[in-house]
Amino acid sequence: MQSMEAFRNRQLETLPEALKRPVMFGGNTHGAVLWFYLLLRDLCWIDEREHEWNVFLETDLRGSRGVLGQFEYQQFQIPDYIAEIASVYAQVAHKLGYFQPERVLNPAEWKSLQSLLSADFFERDWTQTEIYDRLGPPSCEHFSSETRVACYAPEPAADWIFFDFSQQLPDSSDWFETPLLRDIRRKDNRLEFFPFADWCQKETEES
């Protein structure tokens, strides 16, 4: 029989790939929420960090429907949030020390990123290529069929900034030549949209 340490190590080894491609592990949004929830909860239990986990349930993951509700209650016409869910759990895992992004921004880089996000920044559309050229490579990426999330993480570990790119429009078989920036998230997973994203707001505005 494998030891508790072997189980812990296997979970930690699995986590980065699961965060990158959550569909392969959770199957759908609800499955991903459960998969990441149980994995991080169990790691905290093994390491006797239940109090820290409970704090995250009241902060980063809070809500009557957990982190998924933070997206759904905004009532936008977005088919699923599986990549976005993975990005939030990646942030939590980083804060807990269970996940290390490929890149973390130093204080000067982080300040430069924050200063970029002025009102003028939201007045035009951006491609993924333009954002990466401007900001450098992301800390990590998360993929679903229609969405690619690029995360920028500060050091020391704190709240991230998320860039949500659309790879195609819902119900379309045509892929964009390069993903287009739909929104960013800075606080409580509130989606801050760009002009391109009018497609996911129309029905809400008309109702």
Backbone as CSV, one residue per row, in Angstrom:
resi,resn,N_x,N_y,N_z,CA_x,CA_y,CA_z,C_x,C_y,C_z
1,MET,0.847,-1.201,0.000,0.000,0.000,0.000,0.881,1.248,0.000
2,GLN,0.486,2.222,-0.801,1.241,3.466,-0.869,1.068,4.267,0.425
3,SER,2.078,5.040,0.763,2.044,5.838,1.977,1.310,7.160,1.741
4,MET,0.981,7.833,2.831,0.364,9.161,2.737,1.298,10.131,2.017
5,GLU,2.597,10.012,2.255,3.560,10.896,1.586,3.559,10.670,0.087
6,ALA,3.461,9.396,-0.335,3.418,9.096,-1.766,2.158,9.679,-2.397
7,PHE,1.024,9.577,-1.689,-0.227,10.154,-2.186,-0.101,11.661,-2.315
8,ARG,0.473,12.296,-1.299,0.652,13.745,-1.327,1.514,14.162,-2.522
9,ASN,2.613,13.468,-2.715,3.516,13.807,-3.819,2.848,13.626,-5.172
10,ARG,2.041,12.585,-5.287,1.342,12.357,-6.558,0.351,13.473,-6.836
11,GLN,-0.353,13.936,-5.817,-1.289,15.037,-5.998,-0.568,16.308,-6.439
12,LEU,0.565,16.575,-5.822,1.332,17.768,-6.181,1.881,17.677,-7.599
13,GLU,2.256,16.469,-8.023,2.768,16.280,-9.381,1.660,16.431,-10.417
14,THR,0.445,16.044,-10.053,-0.697,16.109,-10.976,-1.237,17.523,-11.117
15,LEU,-1.124,18.304,-10.073,-1.779,19.607,-10.014,-1.426,20.547,-11.166
16,PRO,-0.156,20.748,-11.540,0.148,21.724,-12.601,-0.532,21.404,-13.929
17,GLU,-0.524,20.153,-14.346,-1.155,19.799,-15.617,-2.672,19.931,-15.523
18,ALA,-3.238,19.589,-14.366,-4.686,19.731,-14.182,-5.098,21.200,-14.247
19,LEU,-4.302,22.068,-13.665,-4.602,23.497,-13.718,-4.512,24.025,-15.152
20,LYS,-3.566,23.514,-15.906,-3.375,23.980,-17.286,-4.510,23.528,-18.188
21,ARG,-4.925,22.259,-18.058,-5.963,21.699,-18.924,-7.035,21.031,-18.066
22,PRO,-7.874,21.815,-17.416,-8.830,21.275,-16.444,-9.884,20.351,-17.044
23,VAL,-10.173,20.497,-18.339,-11.171,19.627,-18.956,-10.745,18.166,-18.870
24,MET,-9.457,17.899,-18.964,-8.946,16.541,-18.941,-9.107,15.896,-17.568
25,PHE,-9.325,16.690,-16.530,-9.398,16.158,-15.173,-10.801,16.301,-14.580
26,GLY,-11.447,17.429,-14.833,-12.788,17.640,-14.280,-13.907,17.317,-15.236
27,GLY,-13.605,17.332,-16.544,-14.612,17.034,-17.551,-15.455,18.229,-17.937
28,ASN,-15.997,18.939,-16.949,-16.785,20.140,-17.189,-16.560,21.094,-16.020
29,THR,-17.257,22.222,-16.037,-17.006,23.238,-15.018,-17.269,22.715,-13.611
30,HIS,-18.422,22.071,-13.417,-18.757,21.557,-12.085,-17.769,20.475,-11.655
31,GLY,-17.357,19.633,-12.587,-16.379,18.604,-12.265,-15.032,19.188,-11.881
32,ALA,-14.627,20.264,-12.573,-13.355,20.909,-12.255,-13.383,21.544,-10.871
33,VAL,-14.502,22.209,-10.554,-14.642,22.808,-9.226,-14.442,21.744,-8.154
34,LEU,-15.124,20.613,-8.303,-15.028,19.543,-7.315,-13.631,18.947,-7.266
35,TRP,-13.028,18.737,-8.428,-11.691,18.127,-8.490,-10.670,18.983,-7.749
36,PHE,-10.619,20.273,-8.059,-9.635,21.152,-7.418,-9.947,21.350,-5.937
37,TYR,-11.222,21.454,-5.625,-11.630,21.620,-4.219,-11.134,20.444,-3.383
38,LEU,-11.393,19.247,-3.839,-11.010,18.065,-3.060,-9.498,17.909,-2.974
39,LEU,-8.808,18.192,-4.072,-7.353,18.038,-4.051,-6.707,18.996,-3.056
40,LEU,-7.069,20.264,-3.114,-6.453,21.229,-2.205,-6.912,21.018,-0.766
41,ARG,-8.177,20.653,-0.590,-8.656,20.358,0.763,-7.876,19.200,1.370
42,ASP,-7.656,18.153,0.580,-6.931,16.978,1.098,-5.471,17.308,1.398
43,LEU,-4.839,18.113,0.551,-3.452,18.506,0.821,-3.365,19.295,2.124
44,CYS,-4.313,20.198,2.323,-4.312,20.973,3.568,-4.585,20.073,4.774
45,TRP,-5.419,19.056,4.599,-5.677,18.118,5.697,-4.423,17.320,6.032
46,ILE,-3.739,16.832,5.012,-2.511,16.060,5.238,-1.475,16.908,5.967
47,ASP,-1.370,18.164,5.580,-0.353,19.056,6.154,-0.838,19.786,7.402
48,GLU,-2.022,19.402,7.894,-2.603,20.011,9.096,-2.738,21.526,8.946
49,ARG,-3.302,21.910,7.803,-3.504,23.326,7.499,-4.989,23.613,7.266
50,GLU,-5.845,22.892,7.966,-7.280,23.048,7.766,-7.744,24.480,8.009
51,HIS,-7.144,25.161,8.977,-7.550,26.546,9.256,-7.267,27.437,8.052
52,GLU,-6.110,27.276,7.420,-5.781,28.078,6.248,-6.768,27.808,5.115
53,TRP,-7.121,26.537,4.939,-8.088,26.190,3.902,-9.437,26.851,4.174
54,ASN,-9.855,26.837,5.413,-11.132,27.460,5.760,-11.115,28.959,5.505
55,VAL,-9.965,29.578,5.678,-9.848,31.010,5.374,-10.090,31.256,3.886
56,PHE,-9.543,30.397,3.032,-9.742,30.559,1.587,-11.197,30.331,1.188
57,LEU,-11.886,29.465,1.914,-13.300,29.249,1.626,-14.123,30.498,1.922
58,GLU,-13.602,31.381,2.764,-14.297,32.621,3.109,-13.753,33.821,2.351
59,THR,-12.733,33.600,1.525,-12.133,34.712,0.777,-12.121,34.389,-0.716
60,ASP,-11.043,33.847,-1.222,-10.897,33.592,-2.652,-11.995,32.694,-3.219
61,LEU,-12.470,31.725,-2.449,-13.437,30.737,-2.942,-14.828,30.940,-2.376
62,ARG,-15.093,32.078,-1.801,-16.340,32.272,-1.078,-17.538,32.353,-2.017
63,GLY,-18.723,32.090,-1.436,-19.966,32.194,-2.175,-20.872,31.026,-1.890
64,SER,-22.189,31.235,-2.077,-23.142,30.162,-1.802,-22.948,28.994,-2.759
65,ARG,-22.392,29.271,-3.946,-22.022,28.219,-4.889,-20.519,28.172,-5.088
66,GLY,-19.798,28.624,-4.065,-18.349,28.619,-4.156,-17.863,29.575,-5.224
67,VAL,-16.672,29.313,-5.727,-16.073,30.223,-6.699,-16.885,30.264,-7.999
68,LEU,-17.561,29.181,-8.355,-18.368,29.189,-9.577,-19.456,30.251,-9.513
69,GLY,-20.054,30.416,-8.336,-21.100,31.422,-8.190,-20.596,32.835,-8.426
70,GLN,-19.318,33.086,-8.154,-18.766,34.415,-8.395,-18.861,34.787,-9.873
71,PHE,-18.795,33.789,-10.744,-18.943,34.027,-12.184,-20.413,34.003,-12.605
72,GLU,-21.131,32.970,-12.187,-22.508,32.791,-12.654,-23.416,33.938,-12.249
73,TYR,-23.231,34.481,-11.062,-24.128,35.525,-10.579,-23.954,36.843,-11.317
74,GLN,-22.897,36.965,-12.122,-22.752,38.157,-12.953,-23.656,38.099,-14.187
75,GLN,-24.156,36.908,-14.494,-25.192,36.699,-15.516,-24.786,37.194,-16.903
76,PHE,-23.589,36.827,-17.322,-23.174,37.104,-18.682,-23.353,35.852,-19.537
77,GLN,-23.431,36.046,-20.843,-23.717,34.947,-21.760,-22.433,34.234,-22.175
78,ILE,-21.786,33.639,-21.209,-20.547,32.900,-21.427,-20.843,31.426,-21.149
79,PRO,-20.593,30.539,-22.118,-21.035,29.141,-21.999,-20.496,28.399,-20.782
80,ASP,-19.228,28.567,-20.478,-18.676,27.897,-19.301,-17.484,28.692,-18.783
81,TYR,-17.087,28.348,-17.573,-15.988,29.083,-16.922,-14.901,28.120,-16.447
82,ILE,-14.688,27.033,-17.162,-13.785,26.012,-16.648,-12.334,26.502,-16.580
83,ALA,-11.869,27.241,-17.576,-10.507,27.772,-17.528,-10.381,28.844,-16.455
84,GLU,-11.430,29.664,-16.314,-11.415,30.707,-15.293,-11.393,30.095,-13.889
85,ILE,-12.172,29.027,-13.693,-12.175,28.332,-12.402,-10.781,27.805,-12.083
86,ALA,-10.140,27.192,-13.075,-8.790,26.670,-12.862,-7.824,27.781,-12.463
87,SER,-7.991,28.960,-13.055,-7.084,30.058,-12.738,-7.224,30.511,-11.288
88,VAL,-8.450,30.503,-10.781,-8.657,30.904,-9.387,-8.039,29.883,-8.437
89,TYR,-8.227,28.612,-8.731,-7.618,27.581,-7.886,-6.101,27.603,-7.996
90,ALA,-5.570,27.998,-9.152,-4.121,28.152,-9.275,-3.616,29.250,-8.344
91,GLN,-4.354,30.352,-8.277,-3.988,31.434,-7.361,-3.982,30.949,-5.918
92,VAL,-5.022,30.191,-5.536,-5.101,29.665,-4.172,-3.940,28.702,-3.907
93,ALA,-3.667,27.820,-4.867,-2.577,26.859,-4.702,-1.230,27.566,-4.572
94,HIS,-1.066,28.672,-5.297,0.171,29.450,-5.190,0.297,30.072,-3.801
95,LYS,-0.788,30.639,-3.314,-0.756,31.237,-1.973,-0.463,30.193,-0.896
96,LEU,-0.942,28.959,-1.123,-0.693,27.881,-0.162,0.696,27.259,-0.315
97,GLY,1.371,27.577,-1.420,2.693,27.007,-1.653,2.678,25.661,-2.343
98,TYR,1.529,25.267,-2.914,1.415,23.975,-3.588,1.624,24.083,-5.100
99,PHE,1.715,25.296,-5.611,1.897,25.506,-7.045,2.814,26.694,-7.258
100,GLN,3.819,26.506,-8.098,4.751,27.583,-8.402,4.626,27.963,-9.878
101,PRO,4.136,29.155,-10.184,4.035,29.578,-11.590,5.410,29.658,-12.247
102,GLU,5.394,29.598,-13.568,6.651,29.650,-14.313,7.332,31.004,-14.184
103,ARG,6.530,32.038,-13.976,7.086,33.386,-13.829,6.306,34.126,-12.758
104,VAL,6.998,34.841,-11.903,6.346,35.751,-10.968,6.920,37.140,-11.201
105,LEU,6.080,38.142,-11.054,6.491,39.515,-11.329,7.101,40.140,-10.083
106,ASN,8.244,40.779,-10.263,8.858,41.491,-9.146,8.070,42.777,-8.888
107,PRO,8.337,43.473,-7.795,7.531,44.666,-7.468,7.483,45.710,-8.574
108,ALA,8.589,45.927,-9.273,8.598,46.920,-10.346,7.725,46.471,-11.516
109,GLU,7.802,45.187,-11.876,6.974,44.657,-12.967,5.499,44.703,-12.601
110,TRP,5.203,44.395,-11.343,3.819,44.393,-10.900,3.230,45.811,-10.926
111,LYS,4.000,46.768,-10.498,3.554,48.163,-10.517,3.322,48.625,-11.955
112,SER,4.194,48.199,-12.864,4.044,48.569,-14.275,2.767,47.971,-14.858
113,LEU,2.467,46.728,-14.506,1.241,46.091,-14.976,0.011,46.830,-14.457
114,GLN,-0.003,47.148,-13.188,-1.155,47.838,-12.612,-1.358,49.218,-13.233
115,SER,-0.267,49.917,-13.508,-0.380,51.257,-14.092,-0.897,51.205,-15.526
116,LEU,-0.695,50.079,-16.199,-1.174,49.933,-17.573,-2.692,49.888,-17.636
117,LEU,-3.331,49.376,-16.578,-4.764,49.106,-16.603,-5.585,50.340,-16.252
118,SER,-5.372,51.401,-16.996,-6.128,52.639,-16.837,-7.383,52.577,-17.687
119,ALA,-8.207,53.586,-17.599,-9.450,53.613,-18.379,-9.165,53.535,-19.877
120,ASP,-8.105,54.168,-20.328,-7.766,54.153,-21.752,-7.501,52.742,-22.255
121,PHE,-6.971,51.898,-21.398,-6.620,50.538,-21.789,-7.849,49.750,-22.228
122,PHE,-9.013,50.076,-21.682,-10.235,49.332,-21.957,-11.014,49.877,-23.152
123,GLU,-10.517,50.910,-23.801,-11.250,51.538,-24.894,-11.022,50.865,-26.240
124,ARG,-10.092,49.938,-26.332,-9.788,49.252,-27.591,-9.667,47.756,-27.330
125,ASP,-9.619,46.989,-28.403,-9.418,45.555,-28.286,-7.937,45.218,-28.356
126,TRP,-7.608,44.087,-27.751,-6.225,43.618,-27.705,-6.173,42.145,-28.091
127,THR,-5.147,41.787,-28.836,-4.908,40.372,-29.122,-3.976,39.803,-28.065
128,GLN,-3.943,38.490,-27.996,-3.020,37.849,-27.059,-1.578,38.233,-27.377
129,THR,-1.245,38.275,-28.654,0.119,38.623,-29.057,0.499,40.012,-28.552
130,GLU,-0.405,40.970,-28.686,-0.130,42.337,-28.234,0.071,42.388,-26.721
131,ILE,-0.745,41.649,-25.981,-0.621,41.657,-24.516,0.698,41.028,-24.096
132,TYR,1.057,39.913,-24.697,2.308,39.245,-24.322,3.524,40.088,-24.717
133,ASP,3.429,40.769,-25.850,4.529,41.655,-26.247,4.669,42.808,-25.254
134,ARG,3.550,43.262,-24.729,3.546,44.411,-23.818,3.961,44.010,-22.405
135,LEU,3.501,42.863,-21.942,3.691,42.474,-20.541,4.704,41.354,-20.335
136,GLY,5.114,40.715,-21.414,5.965,39.548,-21.263,5.125,38.298,-21.058
137,PRO,5.751,37.148,-20.967,4.991,35.901,-20.821,4.226,35.875,-19.503
138,PRO,3.076,35.213,-19.500,2.290,35.143,-18.263,2.930,34.208,-17.246
139,SER,2.430,34.287,-16.040,2.896,33.384,-14.982,2.460,31.959,-15.266
140,CYS,1.233,31.793,-15.763,0.726,30.485,-16.171,-0.479,30.700,-17.066
141,GLU,-0.878,29.636,-17.765,-2.026,29.696,-18.664,-2.960,28.532,-18.370
142,HIS,-4.255,28.743,-18.669,-5.284,27.730,-18.449,-6.166,27.696,-19.688
143,PHE,-6.489,26.493,-20.155,-7.152,26.337,-21.449,-8.477,25.585,-21.329
144,SER,-9.457,26.058,-22.107,-10.674,25.301,-22.362,-10.932,25.401,-23.861
145,SER,-12.053,24.871,-24.319,-12.296,24.851,-25.757,-12.403,26.253,-26.353
146,GLU,-12.999,27.180,-25.619,-13.241,28.518,-26.163,-12.406,29.613,-25.511
147,THR,-11.813,29.322,-24.362,-11.162,30.361,-23.563,-9.735,29.987,-23.203
148,ARG,-8.883,30.987,-23.194,-7.516,30.850,-22.688,-7.321,31.940,-21.643
149,VAL,-6.917,31.546,-20.447,-6.689,32.502,-19.366,-5.192,32.645,-19.140
150,ALA,-4.716,33.867,-19.198,-3.323,34.175,-18.897,-3.283,34.886,-17.547
151,CYS,-2.470,34.384,-16.644,-2.410,34.916,-15.281,-1.071,35.600,-15.047
152,TYR,-1.118,36.692,-14.327,0.098,37.383,-13.904,0.101,37.428,-12.380
153,ALA,1.138,36.835,-11.810,1.216,36.645,-10.358,2.365,37.457,-9.774
154,PRO,2.115,38.144,-8.669,3.189,38.894,-8.015,3.965,38.026,-7.037
155,GLU,5.122,38.493,-6.698,5.924,37.875,-5.642,6.260,38.956,-4.619
156,PRO,5.938,38.742,-3.314,5.398,37.523,-2.721,3.958,37.240,-3.144
157,ALA,3.526,35.993,-2.914,2.225,35.532,-3.371,1.105,36.406,-2.825
158,ALA,0.241,36.849,-3.724,-0.923,37.680,-3.376,-1.934,37.506,-4.498
159,ASP,-2.959,38.366,-4.534,-3.961,38.261,-5.592,-3.342,38.482,-6.965
160,TRP,-3.780,37.693,-7.934,-3.293,37.784,-9.294,-4.157,38.735,-10.119
161,ILE,-3.701,38.993,-11.358,-4.515,39.643,-12.373,-4.686,38.649,-13.509
162,PHE,-5.947,38.447,-13.925,-6.282,37.435,-14.923,-6.714,38.100,-16.219
163,PHE,-6.196,37.603,-17.339,-6.577,38.060,-18.670,-7.301,36.912,-19.362
164,ASP,-8.594,37.100,-19.642,-9.418,36.053,-20.241,-9.556,36.308,-21.746
165,PHE,-8.983,35.416,-22.545,-9.009,35.541,-24.002,-10.021,34.569,-24.607
166,SER,-10.748,35.030,-25.602,-11.623,34.147,-26.387,-10.832,33.597,-27.562
167,GLN,-10.912,32.267,-27.750,-10.255,31.624,-28.884,-11.203,31.473,-30.066
168,GLN,-12.512,31.514,-29.782,-13.544,31.472,-30.806,-14.844,31.954,-30.180
169,LEU,-15.804,32.278,-30.990,-17.113,32.672,-30.480,-17.935,31.427,-30.173
170,PRO,-18.851,31.501,-29.205,-19.706,30.354,-28.920,-20.484,29.926,-30.169
171,ASP,-20.673,28.619,-30.314,-21.436,28.051,-31.434,-20.785,28.316,-32.783
172,SER,-19.504,28.629,-32.776,-18.777,28.830,-34.029,-17.656,27.806,-34.131
173,SER,-17.431,27.316,-35.334,-16.337,26.367,-35.547,-15.072,27.071,-36.017
174,ASP,-15.150,28.380,-36.200,-14.005,29.153,-36.686,-13.182,29.680,-35.515
175,TRP,-11.892,29.425,-35.559,-10.982,29.894,-34.517,-10.377,31.226,-34.940
176,PHE,-10.194,32.117,-33.980,-9.494,33.364,-34.262,-8.034,33.060,-34.586
177,GLU,-7.492,33.864,-35.457,-6.077,33.684,-35.814,-5.196,33.831,-34.578
178,THR,-5.545,34.770,-33.729,-4.911,34.914,-32.418,-6.016,35.250,-31.423
179,PRO,-5.997,34.666,-30.232,-7.077,34.927,-29.265,-7.249,36.412,-28.972
180,LEU,-8.514,36.821,-28.735,-8.853,38.213,-28.451,-9.201,38.371,-26.979
181,LEU,-8.751,39.464,-26.393,-8.980,39.709,-24.975,-10.447,40.050,-24.732
182,ARG,-11.113,39.206,-23.959,-12.530,39.398,-23.626,-12.690,40.296,-22.405
183,ASP,-11.884,40.027,-21.375,-11.986,40.774,-20.122,-10.742,40.539,-19.294
184,ILE,-10.607,41.327,-18.230,-9.638,41.029,-17.184,-10.392,40.920,-15.870
185,ARG,-9.745,40.274,-14.903,-10.304,40.144,-13.555,-9.245,40.586,-12.544
186,ARG,-9.658,41.503,-11.650,-8.742,41.977,-10.618,-9.286,41.764,-9.216
187,LYS,-10.580,41.845,-9.040,-11.181,41.808,-7.708,-12.437,40.965,-7.732
188,ASP,-12.506,39.948,-6.880,-13.710,39.118,-6.724,-14.177,38.511,-8.040
189,ASN,-13.248,38.283,-8.958,-13.559,37.702,-10.269,-14.573,38.518,-11.060
190,ARG,-14.644,39.804,-10.793,-15.516,40.688,-11.561,-14.925,40.893,-12.953
191,LEU,-15.734,40.618,-13.980,-15.269,40.706,-15.357,-15.309,42.149,-15.841
192,GLU,-14.157,42.658,-16.259,-14.041,44.000,-16.816,-13.821,43.848,-18.321
193,PHE,-14.843,44.187,-19.103,-14.878,43.831,-20.515,-14.186,44.840,-21.426
194,PHE,-13.862,44.323,-22.618,-13.329,45.122,-23.711,-14.380,45.195,-24.824
195,PRO,-14.243,46.123,-25.794,-15.288,46.285,-26.812,-15.679,44.986,-27.510
196,PHE,-14.728,44.132,-27.791,-15.000,42.856,-28.460,-16.069,42.042,-27.741
197,ALA,-16.171,42.185,-26.433,-16.999,41.289,-25.614,-18.466,41.687,-25.577
198,ASP,-18.914,42.538,-26.502,-20.335,42.900,-26.471,-21.230,41.688,-26.702
199,TRP,-20.720,40.640,-27.348,-21.521,39.444,-27.635,-21.988,38.733,-26.366
200,CYS,-21.230,38.823,-25.294,-21.621,38.091,-24.084,-22.393,38.973,-23.110
201,GLN,-22.689,40.204,-23.509,-23.450,41.115,-22.647,-24.812,41.477,-23.228
202,LYS,-25.056,41.202,-24.501,-26.251,41.694,-25.193,-27.542,41.255,-24.525
203,GLU,-27.679,39.952,-24.284,-28.956,39.454,-23.755,-29.223,40.006,-22.368
204,THR,-28.147,40.128,-21.559,-28.310,40.676,-20.219,-28.790,42.121,-20.274
205,GLU,-28.236,42.921,-21.209,-28.618,44.315,-21.313,-30.061,44.458,-21.797
206,GLU,-30.516,43.540,-22.669,-31.851,43.643,-23.239,-32.922,43.157,-22.282
207,SER,-32.544,42.278,-21.338,-33.543,41.685,-20.442,-33.906,42.622,-19.311
